[in-house]
C-alpha cells in the first residue's frame, strides 16, 4: 500500500502521533510531497496533542477538475486559452466588440502644406528661413567679374 492510499484510509479515524510520523517518513522515501505537506502541517500546528481525529478532504485534480461553464465555456478552448473575439476585463470574460472603421476624409480638403517643408516638417533642399520665420527659396548670388 502506498502512502496516498494509507493517508486516505485514515479518513474519519483517531490516529496517534507516532503513526503520522511513520507515514511522513514513508512519504519522504517515496518522495510524495502532498502527503508530507498535509500530515506535517497537522503535526506542526498541534505539537502538544498525541492523538488526532483526521478527516481527509479530497481535492479535484487533473482530469477530475471542474469544466468551464457559461460564458467561459464559449470563450475558452479545452486547454484554457482565450479564443479570438473574447477579452478578459476586470476578471470576467467579455465578448469583444467589432472594431468601428474610422471615417475617411473623402470630399474634405487635404491639410495644406507650407511650401518648402517636407511632410515631417523639415526644410526641403533649396529653401531657408528668412527674417520673421518665413520660408524663402534660396537663390545663389554669383559674383560677376
N, C-alpha and C positions, 0 to 999 in steps of 0.2 A: 504494500500500500504506500503510495507516495504522500508527500506532505500536504498537498492540497486536499486530497481525499480525507486524510486524518483530521485536518483543520475543519473541513466541512462536517465531519462526523461529530465534532464537539458541539454542534448547534443545539442549544437548549439543555446542556448538561452542566453539572458542577464539576470543576476541574481544579486540581491542585497546582500550585506554582511550579513544582518540580516537573510535572507533566508538560506544562507550557514551555519550560526551559529546555527540556529534551526535544520538544517539537521545533524550537528555534535552532538548536544545534544541528538537527537533521536537515532543516530547511537551508542552513548555511552550507552543508555538504552538497546539497542538490542545487545550490545557487538559486533558490526560489525567493526572490525579493518580496513578492506580495505577502507571503506568509510571514516572512521575517519582520516586515514593517508593521503588519497588523497585530501580531502577537507581542512583539517587543513594545509597542505603544501601550498595550494593556498592562504589561509588567512594569513599565516605567511610570505610568500615570498613577499606579496604586502600589507603592513599594511595601506598605505595611500589611496588606492582605495576603493570606496563604491559600485561600480558595476563591474561585471565581465562577460566577454563573454566566456562561457565554451564550450570546445569540449572534449568529453569523449572518451578516447581510450580504446577499449575492448581487453583485452589480452586473448589469447587462454590458457585455463587451463583444468585440469582434462582429461576427455575423448575426449575433443576437441583439445588436444595438437597435434603437428605435428608428423607424423610417421617417423620411420627410413627409410633412402633411401640409395641406392648404396651398398657399402661395409658394412656399418653399419647394413643394413637390414639382410645381410648374417651372420654377426659376432655377433650380439646381439640378445638375446631372446626377447620375447614380453614384459618382465618385465625389460629389460635393462641390463641383466647380460651378461658377455662375455662368448661365447661358447668355448669349447675345441678346440685347434688348432689355436687360434687367440690371438694377443697381442696388447697392446697399446704402440706405440713407437712415441715419440715426438708429442703426441696429436692426432695421427691418428691410425686407426685400420689397422693392417697388418697381413696377413696370416703367421703363424709361420712355419718355415721350419722344415722338419723332422730331427730328431737327427741322425747324422752320427756316426755309431758304431766305436769305437776305434779299430785299428788293433791289432790282438792278436800276441803273441810272439812265435808262432809255429815255430819250426826249429831253433830258436835262443837259444843260451845257456843261462841258468838262471844266474843271477848275483851270483858270487862266494861269499860265506860267509867265514869269518875267523873262524878258528877252535877255539872253546871256547867262542864264542859270540852267544847270542840269536838273534832272528830276530829284536828285538827292540834295539840291540846294547849293552846290558848288559853282564857282565861276567856270564858264566854258573857256576854251583857248581863244585868245584874241580879244578878251574883254577885261576890263579893270574897273575898280571902284574910283569914282571921281569925288569931288568935294560934295558934302551933303549926303553921302551914302548912295548916290545914283550909280547905276551900272552903265558904262560907256564902252563903245567899241574902241579898242586900242588902235591907233594909227601910228605907223612908224614915220619918224621925221628923218629924212635922208639929207645929209649935208650936200649942198650943191656947190661945186667949185667954179 
